[in-house]
Amino acid sequence: MDRVRHTRLVRVGDQQNEEANQFNGRFAYFLGEGSKDCLTSWGSRPDCSLSQLGVSGEYGEIDNVEIEEIGDRWAAAVHYKARYGDWNPEFQLTRYQFSPENPPGVDDRLLLFGNLESTRLIAAEGTLLNVNLRHFWEPDGTWLKRYNAYINYSHLFKEEDEFKDSQIVNPGMLLDMGPFWMWIDVLFGKNAWYLNDSPENSGFGAGGTDEWEGRFNVNFEWYF
């Protein structure tokens, strides 16, 4: 549900921090009727009326390899996810804080994260809101096996008043055609990572132009 789960601290330039010694905990409570796997099912589940409430936490260290000092980091979240027939709402609120030990001259309010071959500065402290809604269909007697439509919204509220908040709105559709899968979606956002190639104008750090931008995506996959 969160888009930054595959990002991590990277060492480039004056940002010489890396993650170390991480601990995680999670508690979830189920309400309603239906097997637990219906919450993660990609198909129609009219038999399911189940919700999950949960809390989670993370604590770890930040090792600055340049000055050999140790900082710390933590995050805490509450979440709700449910399946009511073919409707799948989700909600998560996360609070996080990174407290690095940097050499003089390095801004402690920003940390460098990487995803694939891209890097961006991210605010060291903030609150992240995620709200998602999905609907599933399974048509009979067609070439289309199943499909779903969704809309995802996220908002990063940054602790620093001079930083510009980041927002992403992502409506789209997934089509399952047997061995062929197709994602079609539109990405709208501002001060976000995925909308342009400028590190200055597209990070989750101090922010950029503070203007809404958009991108249209089509992803076609063939499984064999």
Stockholm file with secondary structure:
# STOCKHOLM 1.0

chainA/1-224         MDRVRHTRLVRVGDQQNEEANQFNGRFAYFLGEGSKDCLTSWGSRPDCSLSQLGVSGEYGEIDNVEIEEIGDRWAAAVHYKARYGDWNPEFQLTRYQFSPENPPGVDDRLLLFGNLESTRLIAAEGTLLNVNLRHFWEPDGTWLKRYNAYINYSHLFKEEDEFKDSQIVNPGMLLDMGPFWMWIDVLFGKNAWYLNDSPENSGFGAGGTDEWEGRFNVNFEWYF
#=GR chainA/1-224 SS CCTTTTCEECCBTTBCEEEEEEEEEEEEEEEEESCGGGGTCSSCCTTCEEEEEEEEEEEEEEEETTTTEEEEEEEEEEEEEEEETTEEEEEEEEEEEEECCCCTTSCTTEEEEEETTEEEEEESEEEEEEEEEEEEECCSSSSCCEEEEEEEEEEEEESSTTSCCEEEEEEEEEEEETTEEEEEEEEEEESCSSSCSCTTTSCBSSCSSCCCEEEEEEEEEECC
#=GC SS_cons         CCTTTTCEECCBTTBCEEEEEEEEEEEEEEEEESCGGGGTCSSCCTTCEEEEEEEEEEEEEEEETTTTEEEEEEEEEEEEEEEETTEEEEEEEEEEEEECCCCTTSCTTEEEEEETTEEEEEESEEEEEEEEEEEEECCSSSSCCEEEEEEEEEEEEESSTTSCCEEEEEEEEEEEETTEEEEEEEEEEESCSSSCSCTTTSCBSSCSSCCCEEEEEEEEEECC
//
